[in-house]
Amino acid sequence: MARGREALILLIDVGPSTHGVLPEVESVCSMLVQKKLIFGKSDEVGIILFGTKDTDNDLEKEVGGYEHVVVKRNIKVVDVDAVDILQNLPRGTGNGDFLDAVIVGMDMLIKKYGITNKGKQRLCLVTDAKHPIKAPSEGTKEDQVHIVCQQMQDHGMRLDCVIIRENSSETASQKIIDENDFLLRLFTEKTKAKAIYVSNPTALLGALRTRNISPVTVYRGDLELSSTMKIKVWVYKKTSEEKFPTLKKFSDKAPPTDRYATHEVKMDFEYKSIENPEKIVPPEQRIKGYRYGPQVVPISPAEWEAVKFKPEKSVKVLGFTDASNIMRHYYMKDVNIFIPEPGNTKAIVACSAIARAMKQMNKVAILRCVWRQGQGNVVVGVLTPNISCKDNIPDSFCFNALPFAEDIREFQFPSFSNFPSSWQPNEQQQEAADNLVKMLNLAPDDKEEALQPDFTPNPVLERFYRFLHLKSRLPEAEVPSLDRSLKRITEPDPEKLSECKPVIENFRTQFELKENPKKKKSSKRAWREKSSVSDEEVGADSKVPENGSAKLIENSSPEKVQKIGDLNPVQDFEAMIARRDSSKWVRKAIKEMQDYIYNLLENSYEGNTYPKAIECLVALRRGCILEQEPKEFNRYLHHIYEKWKTTDLVDFFNLIASKSITLISKSEAADSEVTEEEAKNFPVKTELYGDSDSRSQILTS
Amino acid sequence: MDLDPEGIFRDDSDSDNDFFQEREASKEYVVYLVDASPKMFSPAVTDEDEKMETHFHVAINCISQALKTQIIGRSNDEVAICFFNTREKKNLQNLNGVYVFDVMERESLDKPTAKLIKEFSSIGENFMNSIGSQYGIISGSRENSIYNALWVGQALLRKGSTKNVSKRMLIFTNEDDPFGTVTGATKKDMIRTTLQRAKDAQDLGISIELLPLSRPDEKFDVSVMYSDLIGLEAEEVSRFLPSVGERLEDMTTQLKKRMFTKRKIRSIWFSISNDICIEVNTYALIRPTLPGAILWLDSVTNLPLKSERSFICADTGALLHEPPKRFHPYRSESVVFSTHELSQIKKVSNVQLRLLGFKPLDCLKDYHNLRPSTFIFPSDEEIFGSTRIFIALHRSMLRLNRYAVAFYGISAHPQLVALVAQEEIMSSSGQVEPPGMHMIYLPYSDDIRQVEELHTAVDCVAPRATDEQIEKASNLLRRMDLKDFSVCQFSNPALQRHYGILEALALGEDEMPDIKDETWPDEEGLARPRTAHALEDFKIAVYGENHDQEEAESMASKSSASEATKKRKATAEAAVGKYNWADLADNGKLKDLTVAELKHYLTAHNLPVAGKKEVLISRILTHLGK
């Protein structure tokens, strides 16, 4: 096992008391392994289940005992089978003994790698630790933990424990829980181990770091209080956004028979002179120009190098100031952490002294930082104390970059007190708001804080990686909808809402919301409102039943229209709306056509685009009747009319009327809510039909 | 109807860009109308110690500051500068008392240039000679300089359609009653025509704004005439009233703030619960200002180049249109996604901003940050009652010390956010912090790194400072206190330098400007005996008496201990001897050597060994003095 690679054994409790959260355990563990398939292809993974009905492990065969522990997968290089195992965990019947599982896992690692291997070895325990562990034949449980810790220490293993405690009012005896917690804490003290307690399924998804990133220092060197007083520190990133993966562009040009096709797309940039567009300017003839107003100033890299700002690498304290002086919203970027140089006692004590003094006096430090030699700018930021609550972790500091004068836009806003009294809340209303803020508390005293950033997974990435796995199996799969635990991140907890129902009801009756009659909301808003009523369709609105016959058509059509071009918009639209390989095309075609017409009109100059727009509008109308989508057309017509009726585009509508392009009436398409009479009268009568219902739902108070 | 309202069809890569640059589709045309009457030239401050500052200078300063900011940040906006109540006249309509200021190679209403800024900021010295100041409205004459100025301004703003350009006139004046000298019917008539002229301009989509300059002893009364001119409603007048600053700088800061239009990023709906949805606007108050994008030029002609991007299929070499599909490698195969699927994955919420609950402020840790915050201010434009709910929640949150946790569901970048209520903070120079909420982007678990645990030693307690050491540190903190520190008091030295250089080159100056780096620590202050003493005290308390000596010793032992370095150097020196370097350099043979051999030379001469081969060679050449 080479450097940087990791051997991981997952120890998963599948006993009856964990069944409630096993779906989340399945997703978090399979996510971990999936990411290894992408980012750590040579990592090795083993899986041990405990609390199972059966028993199957080496130790049981060799020395006996260790019942209800099953080695589901031996340690080997990560592959997709591991994902499958983790996605289909069996429901066990026995009560899990986590210490047995830890010992079996440790034994596997030792047997596999011996003492010579220096690679990273990790055990990852997921359990509720509600059941008693068996007393050893000799000595106490505590002694046994000590021995295990010593072994782990000798072999350089880490132990990550995720302990699930959903609600404390369970049948499990408090005494056993206390004992187990004590043993687990012993692990964290005696060896490289970490114990994380989670109280809800969402936090469980975020409790395991699914991706290993070896941290790199941003800076190592002196934190200079003055030219004579310096403290040796290391600076790391504390937060860094895990981005949505960059997907490569896909080319389908390669023949399907080519098994070695990469399907990649290369991008080629060519620079051409404006005077002579045929001529390609070679890279060495190019020079960078910098804009200054309308002028462009050419500067060669050498010249630039000679004059540009070149600060020296250093981190200097400018001074200290009251914490209240630096408001939270001035923090500019992701956060760095300053830790004293590891092993340097003097630095640790000095940092500790400053950090604690800052905490006591409620002060922060202002720093000027140049992390690397050759960095082209300086960073001014604020250093805040980060007092450690664990005995074996030294005190450290958080660092946040602050804005420069140029980065601030000083807009002036009216004071709330200057608003008319009709905009000010009265006493009852204020009380209702107070109660809402009090009751909708995510961090009540008697419960674990909900949605802690440290334990909240990224719903988008979760969904992407799940979909990636699904799609690798079933290329036709649809985007899965968010499951219940991910919904807790994007929507309020229904339990909490029902708890606070009277308060919310009261809040609603106290305040009145009315739409502004002068402003007709745009179609974009209407769409949003409708969906805000129910989020059920999120991610599922493209459910397209694929069947054999549809496929046939798809394969026989030589060229599939994917968008409406400028050349033959009407033909494109007709081809697109006629596509039957997926029902989304109808929608897309209508949408694209609407946008196309919209653009035509928006860019019209003295009506020069009107003929084309009329042509398109006729096609759109025809298509909407054909596809039984009259509302789409009617709403659109209303929309553009509302938008432009007061502008000079109004003569376009006169043109429409003269060409007798009307709303689609009931007689033409059954779904329409427009009578023939109304259709004819448009644009005289201008009430909206489609979305009046959704509006009332939003504004009922 | 926005074609792509949620930006879901854009690439990931540019969604980030979008965040920092915001969509600013509209341009802005501004005409500055500066009163140049003799009253503007009377001293603004009665204080004798201060330099003779006039309101005219204040106005000129503000405008040139604004121009400088604009040329950096929004160089597509166009400006014109126009004085009224002048002796000379220069305008297309040939109206009296109005002078349009301009420089060469520039139309009257155009993008600001380096030359314009330079000449404009130094206009004060010869203004009297070249343009001159005199009252334009005097009794007995029917001349109306304000009317003329508005007319000229309106004519300047004729170009461009109001659809995609916002047009403004900004009036700088210290005269609240410009028609005070005239009486009777003439006065009535003049006021009527002036107001009509202003209304005509406003009907054409030009907004007129007033930047009143006032003196502590003499308040500017907007209601005399200007409230009608700029079209203020009765209740707005009270809101508009300039707070008279004690100091001149205060007024300058106030003016500066009002010179820029507030640009909102977007208007969003904030859902409090399933059926309560209020309207709020978001603003980017803090965003890093970066040096502008570069433009490739032809080094021969200095003309800009057009870049053309083409997609080529790696398998067949065929030229492609922008491919609609993306793929991600997974277990040695490619999983293909359509853009529609990708946008669906990102669409995790249909609501733009949805309240999830509240937490005490101390749950928001210092490391819960990823990007600059966004400001939220309520709006009653589409939904009446939004502001009232917002104010009520804002107050409750401030009173109870809570912040709101919400999900910001825009599909370009859905994220969990904290909404922190900010109370309005006023100072003598006006509003320091506007009232509203700041949206702070929270990290997810995979964005947070447990760095602290990285170097934990097993079974050992990390040393902590003793109370005495903390006391010494507190003492030091008191000595090194920054009085009146305010965020953003420093300007960015890198950016200042960047634009300083560009300005100098644009104006064809040889001398490179010397930009002061304000971010240096106050060395003088640190050297003050009491501060130095506190520093020394603290040093001894945490490091012990002989720290420097110990350090020096450990350094010495370290350098002597590094046998490997010595050995490397010895081999390098031996290897260097094999060649006649000066000869090789003269004959251009250095490039025939291997990188390892080149590095031997560099090590032997204590030069850096980093870089590509060409860099190494050029470094050797420099060292040899060739």
Interface residues (C-beta under 8 A of the other chain):
Chain A: L37 I38 D79 V80 Q153 E189 K190 T191 K192 K194 G206 A207 R209 T210 R211 I213 P215 L225 S226 S227 T228 M229 Y236 K237 K238 T239 S240 E241 E242 K243 F244 P245 T246 L247 K248 K249 F250 S251 D252 K253 A254 D258 A261 T262 H263 E264 V265 K266 M267 D268 F269 E270 Y271 K272 S273 I274 E275 P277 V281 Q285 R286 I287 K288 G289 Y290 R291 Y292 G293 P294 Q295 V296 V297 P298 I299 S300 V307 K308 F309 P311 K316 V317 L318 G319 F320 T321 N325 I326 M327 R328 H329 Y330 Y331 M332 K333 D334 V335 I337 I339 P342 G343 T345 K346 I348 V349 A350 S352 A353 I354 R356 A357 M358 Q360 M361 K363 I366 R368 G376 N377 V378 V380 T384 N386 S388 K390 D391 N392 I393 P394 D395 S396 C398 N400 L402 P403 F404 A405 E406 D407 I408 R409 E410 F411 Q412 F413 P414 S415 F416 N418 F419 P420 S422 W423 Q424 P425 Q429 Q430 A432 A433 D434 L436 V437 K438 L440 N441 L442 A443 E449 A450 L451 Q452 P453 D454 F455 T456 P457 N458 P459 V460 L461 R463 F464 F467 L468 H469 K471 S472 P475 V479 L482 L486 I489 T490 E491 P492 D493 K496 L497 I504 F507 R508 F511 E512 L513 K514 E515 N516 K519 K521 S522 S523 K524 R525 R528 E529 S531 S532 V533 D535 V538 G539 D541 S542 Q562 K584 Q594 D595 Y598 N599 H639 K643 Q697 I698 L699 T700 S701
Chain B: M1 D2 L3 P5 D12 S13 T69 I71 I72 S75 D110 K111 P112 T113 A114 E235 S238 R239 K256 K257 R258 F260 K262 W269 S271 I272 S273 N274 D275 I276 C277 I278 Y283 A284 L285 I286 R287 P288 T289 P291 G292 A293 I294 L295 W296 L297 D298 S299 V300 T301 N302 L303 P304 L305 K306 S307 E308 R309 S310 F311 I312 C313 A314 D315 T316 A318 L320 P323 P324 K325 R326 F327 H328 P329 Y330 R331 E333 S334 V335 V336 F337 H340 E341 L342 Q344 I345 K346 K347 V348 S349 N350 V351 Q352 R354 L355 L356 G357 F358 K359 P360 C363 L364 K365 D366 Y367 H368 N369 L370 R371 P372 S373 F375 F377 D380 E381 E382 I383 F384 G385 S386 T387 R388 I389 I391 A392 L393 H394 R395 S396 M397 R399 L400 R402 V405 F407 G409 P414 L416 V420 Q422 E424 G430 Q431 E433 P434 P435 G436 H438 I440 L442 P443 Y444 S445 D446 D447 I448 R449 Q450 V451 E452 E453 L454 H455 T456 A457 V458 D459 C460 V461 A462 P463 R464 A465 Q469 I470 E471 K472 A473 S474 L476 L477 R478 M480 D481 L482 F485 S486 V487 C488 Q489 F490 S491 N492 P493 A494 L495 R497 H498 Y499 I501 L502 E503 L505 A506 M512 I515 D517 T519 W520 P521 D522 E523 L526 A532 L535 E536 F538 K539 A541 V542 Y543 G544 H547
